[in-house]
Amino acid sequence: MTVLEIDRKLTRELVPHELIPHSRTETAVDEARALGVPADEVAKTVVLVTSSGYVRAVLPASERLDLHKARRLLRDDTARLASEAELALAYPTFELGAVPPFAGPVGDRVVVDKQLAFSDSVVFEAGSHSESVRLKTTDLLVVAEAEIADLCEG
């Protein structure tokens, strides 16, 4: 699903959102800098491989995933970070490292860290390293059919 398809999906579901073009960035922290917003308002999606499929863990850009917490939540001791090769195969329409919290293959479980879940709005890459989407966090939770959990280190 391209940026245009993400925009269409949100429009079709009547979700107010803003597409934000920016200079190419390689990390969510760089994305925050490019957009001039605090890193805790920018979400990064970390894809995990589990025995039952892919899970998208959505965290503040300023935080790191605690894999032990994720494994405990998922009840899967084999859960691990997806490799670049796995990401390229599973999400061919997104740039490598720019998987959004929703869209693309159907059936991914989405878990949003509690630090993000209670902020007013969130910004995330829209499948591209040079375009982001801003929307209300409550809308993200609904569109992504996300769970809320404690996923960050610390």
C-alpha positions in Angstrom: 0.0 0.0 0.0 1.5 3.3 -1.1 1.2 6.6 0.6 -1.7 7.4 -1.7 -3.4 4.2 -0.7 -2.9 5.0 3.0 -4.4 8.5 2.4 -7.4 6.9 0.6 -8.0 4.4 3.4 -8.1 7.1 6.0 -10.3 9.3 3.8 -12.7 6.4 3.1 -12.9 5.7 6.8 -13.5 9.4 7.5 -10.4 9.7 9.6 -9.1 13.3 9.7 -5.4 13.2 9.0 -2.5 15.2 7.5 0.1 13.9 5.0 3.4 15.6 5.7 6.2 15.5 3.1 9.7 16.0 4.5 13.3 15.4 3.6 14.3 11.7 3.5 15.1 10.3 6.9 16.4 6.9 8.0 15.3 6.8 11.6 12.2 7.9 13.5 14.3 10.4 15.6 15.5 11.9 12.4 11.9 12.1 11.1 11.0 14.0 14.3 13.9 16.5 13.7 12.9 16.9 10.1 9.3 17.7 11.1 10.3 19.9 14.0 8.3 17.8 16.6 9.3 16.1 19.8 10.5 12.5 19.3 7.9 11.2 21.7 5.2 12.4 19.3 6.6 10.3 16.4 5.9 6.6 16.3 8.1 3.9 14.9 6.8 0.5 13.9 9.0 -2.4 14.8 8.0 -5.7 13.2 8.2 -8.9 15.1 8.1 -12.4 13.8 6.1 -14.8 16.0 4.9 -18.3 15.7 1.5 -17.0 14.7 2.6 -14.3 12.2 3.8 -10.7 12.2 3.2 -8.3 15.0 3.7 -4.5 14.6 4.9 -3.0 17.8 4.4 0.8 17.7 6.6 2.8 20.0 7.7 6.5 20.5 10.7 7.3 18.3 12.6 8.1 21.5 12.2 4.6 23.0 13.5 1.1 22.5 11.5 -2.1 22.3 11.9 -4.4 25.3 11.8 -7.8 23.6 11.3 -9.6 26.9 8.1 -7.6 27.6 6.9 -8.2 24.0 7.5 -11.9 24.3 5.7 -12.0 27.6 2.7 -10.1 26.2 2.6 -12.2 23.0 3.1 -15.4 25.1 5.8 -16.4 22.5 9.3 -17.0 23.6 10.4 -17.3 20.0 9.3 -13.8 19.0 12.1 -11.8 17.4 12.8 -8.8 15.2 12.0 -9.3 11.6 15.1 -9.4 9.3 15.4 -7.0 6.4 14.8 -9.9 4.0 11.6 -10.8 5.8 10.4 -7.2 5.8 11.0 -6.9 2.1 9.0 -10.0 1.4 6.2 -9.3 3.8 5.8 -5.6 3.0 6.9 -5.1 -0.6 5.0 -1.9 -1.2 6.6 -0.1 1.7 10.2 1.2 1.8 12.4 -1.0 4.0 12.2 0.4 7.5 9.1 2.5 6.9 6.3 0.1 7.7 3.4 2.0 9.0 1.2 0.8 12.0 -1.5 -0.3 9.6 -2.1 -1.1 5.9 -0.4 -3.7 3.8 -1.0 -7.3 4.5 -4.1 -8.1 6.4 -4.0 -10.0 9.7 -1.0 -8.4 11.5 -1.5 -7.9 15.2 -0.8 -4.3 16.2 0.3 -3.3 19.7 0.8 0.3 20.6 3.0 1.2 23.6 1.1 2.9 26.4 3.3 6.0 26.2 1.9 6.7 22.7 -1.6 5.6 23.4 -2.5 8.5 25.6 -1.0 11.3 23.5 -3.4 13.5 21.5 -1.9 12.9 18.1 0.8 10.8 16.6 3.0 11.1 13.5 4.4 8.0 11.6 6.0 7.1 8.3 3.5 6.4 5.7 5.4 3.6 4.0 8.0 6.0 2.8 11.1 7.7 4.3 10.0 11.0 3.0 6.3 11.2 3.8 4.5 11.0 7.2 1.0 11.0 8.4 -0.4 12.8 11.5 -3.7 11.8 13.0 -5.3 11.5 16.4 -4.0 8.7 18.4 -7.5 7.4 19.2 -8.1 7.2 15.4 -4.9 5.2 15.0 -5.9 2.8 17.6 -9.3 2.2 15.9 -7.9 2.0 12.3 -5.1 -0.3 13.3 -7.4 -2.4 15.6 -4.5 -2.0 18.1 -4.0 -3.2 21.6 -2.3 -1.0 24.2 0.6 -2.5 26.2 3.9 -1.6 27.9 6.5 -2.4 25.3 9.4 0.0 26.0 12.6 -0.6 27.9 12.8 0.8 31.4 
